[in-house]
Amino acid sequence: MNELVILPVLLLLAAVATMAALARDPARQAVVLAVLGMVLALLFTLLQAPDVALSQLAVGTAVTPLLILLTLRAVRRDRRRKQAEDRRKS
């Protein structure tokens, strides 16, 4: 019975991982990475590893995508600030 549930989750995992690899926008990649973390947490739960699932849920679904999004925000803000300074100098 357990194998019947694991196979669709593995297929979903492959699909989400492919989406993450093919996404061009870094913000979209971070969101897909969060979904990938959730699918992995589900897989670990099905494989009876709840401690690993909780760690994956915390780090892979919440912390890592959040850090990526915050970094993207800072980089984009710095770019806009630099562009505005360049316009003022011209």
Beta strands, then each sheet from edge to edge (+ up, - down):
end
